[in-house]
Amino acid sequence: MSTTLARTIVLDETVPACAPWSTVVRAGEILDIIDLHGNQAVDCLLYNAADHTDRYSAQATVTAQRNIFLTTGSVLLTDSGTALLTVLADEVGNHDTIAGACSQESNTLRYGHHTRHQHACVENFLTEAMKHGLGKRDLVSNINWFMNVPVEADGTLGIVDGLSAPGKKVTLRAETDTLVLVSNCPQINNPCNGFDPTPVRMVVSR
């Protein structure tokens, strides 16, 4: 049965390539993140809407599910054990929890000083976080939806071509009112976006 059956859409927005976005998804509502053109990484941070200090924890989530990748059935937890979102359906297969967000500093380190001017996910997060009274100290390890980060036998992380395709989506249910911050990743120096950032669609329904 389709997970979109019998839903009422309350928000349907397209996030431009490289741009930030945010909304509060209320408990019981569904968030679909749709990769419109394929191979686009979507960096994401989550906060309990009632208490922003109760925020997504990669460590708690990975420990609870005993898997560093997210897919159908994954519950996104805070350090205190609050369930924020559950992955109801996943058309891609796995999503990254450990590679973090690109920044102007990390671009310089990884790709050379000539990239220092390039906009990055950390800057997107900071811009969007300010709208909700959040700052740099509130940024934590993030989720990278659609990003393919295999782990080699020696523990080395790779950033390779994504597993997604045009129209593929991940479907999430809010277990508590959750502030969702997104950076539609502007990275052009590795294959996470196919070297060409593209828009994504965010649909909230109930």
DADATA-V111288 format. One record per residue. N is the residue number from 1. PHI is phi in whole degrees, 0 to 359 (* if undefined). PSI is psi in radians with two decimals (* if undefined). NEAR is the number of other ideal C-beta (glycine too) atoms within 12 Angstrom. Layout:
N,PHI,PSI,NEAR ; N,PHI,PSI,NEAR
This chain:
1,*,2.39,7 ; 2,295,2.40,14 ; 3,285,-0.13,23 ; 4,264,-0.01,20 ; 5,295,2.41,11 ; 6,59,0.63,11 ; 7,253,2.65,22 ; 8,253,2.15,15 ; 9,283,2.22,18 ; 10,252,-0.28,21 ; 11,204,2.32,25 ; 12,215,1.79,18 ; 13,228,2.52,25 ; 14,260,2.21,22 ; 15,267,2.07,37 ; 16,300,2.77,21 ; 17,307,2.31,28 ; 18,78,0.03,31 ; 19,263,2.77,29 ; 20,272,2.92,36 ; 21,196,2.68,35 ; 22,202,2.74,35 ; 23,196,2.88,31 ; 24,259,2.15,26 ; 25,261,2.06,39 ; 26,284,2.67,24 ; 27,308,2.27,22 ; 28,92,-0.30,22 ; 29,282,2.78,32 ; 30,247,2.36,36 ; 31,246,2.10,50 ; 32,258,2.21,39 ; 33,253,2.03,46 ; 34,245,2.14,36 ; 35,276,1.64,40 ; 36,298,-0.72,29 ; 37,249,-0.13,24 ; 38,90,2.58,27 ; 39,60,0.71,32 ; 40,242,2.13,49 ; 41,281,2.43,51 ; 42,235,1.79,52 ; 43,284,2.49,49 ; 44,214,2.38,52 ; 45,236,2.57,43 ; 46,230,2.46,49 ; 47,221,2.47,39 ; 48,300,2.09,33 ; 49,297,-0.42,30 ; 50,273,-0.27,18 ; 51,203,1.68,18 ; 52,293,-0.23,27 ; 53,283,-0.26,20 ; 54,265,1.63,26 ; 55,233,2.84,39 ; 56,309,2.37,41 ; 57,237,1.99,30 ; 58,299,-0.69,34 ; 59,296,-0.82,18 ; 60,295,-0.69,26 ; 61,293,-0.82,36 ; 62,296,-0.75,23 ; 63,297,-0.77,16 ; 64,294,-0.66,24 ; 65,262,-0.11,24 ; 66,54,0.77,9 ; 67,202,2.33,22 ; 68,277,-0.15,27 ; 69,253,2.60,32 ; 70,258,2.48,39 ; 71,198,-2.95,29 ; 72,308,2.23,23 ; 73,98,-0.27,20 ; 74,294,2.36,36 ; 75,250,2.19,31 ; 76,268,2.01,45 ; 77,248,2.77,32 ; 78,263,2.99,32 ; 79,301,-0.56,21 ; 80,278,-0.06,16 ; 81,95,0.06,18 ; 82,294,2.23,30 ; 83,276,2.06,28 ; 84,269,-1.02,42 ; 85,225,2.64,44 ; 86,240,2.37,34 ; 87,282,1.90,39 ; 88,278,-0.65,31 ; 89,208,2.59,27 ; 90,214,2.00,28 ; 91,269,0.06,28 ; 92,251,-0.82,35 ; 93,128,-0.79,23 ; 94,200,2.73,31 ; 95,223,2.55,42 ; 96,280,2.48,41 ; 97,240,-0.09,38 ; 98,236,-0.20,27 ; 99,280,-0.27,34 ; 100,77,-2.97,33 ; 101,252,2.48,40 ; 102,290,2.64,38 ; 103,219,2.94,30 ; 104,298,-0.62,26 ; 105,291,-0.79,19 ; 106,291,-0.58,24 ; 107,300,-0.76,28 ; 108,299,-0.76,18 ; 109,294,-0.75,15 ; 110,278,-0.65,23 ; 111,240,-0.10,23 ; 112,113,2.72,13 ; 113,296,-0.39,13 ; 114,294,-0.23,12 ; 115,267,0.02,23 ; 116,302,-0.56,18 ; 117,281,-0.21,14 ; 118,288,2.35,28 ; 119,297,2.60,27 ; 120,215,3.07,37 ; 121,295,-0.68,43 ; 122,300,-0.72,32 ; 123,295,-0.69,30 ; 124,300,-0.82,40 ; 125,300,-0.77,41 ; 126,297,-0.75,27 ; 127,300,-0.80,26 ; 128,284,-0.61,32 ; 129,297,-0.61,33 ; 130,301,-0.51,18 ; 131,295,-0.34,18 ; 132,245,0.29,25 ; 133,75,0.35,15 ; 134,254,2.69,25 ; 135,226,-2.90,15 ; 136,299,-0.62,14 ; 137,293,-0.28,12 ; 138,269,-0.08,25 ; 139,278,2.27,31 ; 140,233,-3.12,32 ; 141,301,2.34,28 ; 142,251,2.96,41 ; 143,268,2.52,47 ; 144,242,1.60,43 ; 145,295,2.39,52 ; 146,73,-0.05,47 ; 147,274,2.32,47 ; 148,258,1.88,31 ; 149,233,1.45,31 ; 150,290,2.64,23 ; 151,251,2.11,20 ; 152,284,2.94,11 ; 153,300,-0.51,7 ; 154,271,0.10,7 ; 155,92,-0.06,10 ; 156,291,2.40,12 ; 157,268,2.42,22 ; 158,249,2.65,20 ; 159,239,1.89,32 ; 160,233,-3.14,22 ; 161,307,2.43,22 ; 162,291,2.87,37 ; 163,264,-0.08,30 ; 164,280,3.07,36 ; 165,206,2.89,20 ; 166,307,2.22,21 ; 167,89,-0.15,18 ; 168,293,2.59,29 ; 169,215,2.83,34 ; 170,239,2.40,41 ; 171,244,2.21,35 ; 172,235,2.48,44 ; 173,249,2.30,32 ; 174,283,2.21,35 ; 175,268,-0.37,28 ; 176,216,2.82,32 ; 177,303,2.11,24 ; 178,231,2.21,41 ; 179,279,2.13,37 ; 180,250,2.09,44 ; 181,253,2.37,42 ; 182,230,2.45,43 ; 183,244,1.96,46 ; 184,284,1.65,45 ; 185,313,2.24,54 ; 186,269,0.12,39 ; 187,299,2.26,43 ; 188,237,0.12,24 ; 189,257,-0.11,26 ; 190,220,2.97,32 ; 191,284,0.09,25 ; 192,300,-0.47,42 ; 193,244,0.32,38 ; 194,63,0.42,29 ; 195,62,0.31,20 ; 196,209,1.52,22 ; 197,302,2.44,37 ; 198,225,2.86,32 ; 199,292,2.78,27 ; 200,229,2.82,42 ; 201,245,2.35,30 ; 202,242,2.10,39 ; 203,236,2.14,30 ; 204,252,2.29,32 ; 205,219,2.87,27 ; 206,220,*,19
